[in-house]
Amino acid sequence: MRALDQVDRHILRVLKRNARISNADLAAEVGLSPSACLRRVAIMEREGVIRGYTALVNDQEVEKSIAVIIQITLERQTEEYFRRFETEVRKHPEIRECYLMTGGADYLLRVNVANAADFEQIHRGTLAVLPGVLRVQSNFAIRNVLARS
């Protein structure tokens, strides 16, 4: 993969702010011709710098859901435990995000649920059976204050 230059980084900043911007408008904003801009974006997509485009949806309005932030502590902090846990987490679409962390917990997960009973099913059927889990600590979000891509 080639090194990103200032123009590439400018393109990425604009796309992070507005992924639906037209190529012509993007090119004008970063000071390139439309064809040069499209070529750079295509290269960054091909190289995996740009992994995709998404819409940020207000889950509370659309799905009437509650975000639950979950801290997971593993029994051991070894490569084998991390690998097994991460492999299994990827199999569960109800887990919307998973981060390997520093600090008190090993992983931070986010799930969205309709209510406490819905979360109980996820806790019993998914979280409690993930390999190597020592402790699960869950927090229900009251509301989303800020979400950026």
ZIRA-V897968 format. One line per field, one symbol per residue. burial: + if it has 9 or more other ideal C-beta (glycine too) atoms within 8 Angstrom, else -. A space follows every 10 residues. Layout:
burial = ???
//
This chain:
burial = ------++++ ++-++----- +-+--++-++ -+-+-+++-+ +-+++---++ --------++ ----++++++ ++++------ ++-+++-++- ----+--+-- +---++++++ +++----++- -++--+++-+ -++--+-+-+ +--------
//
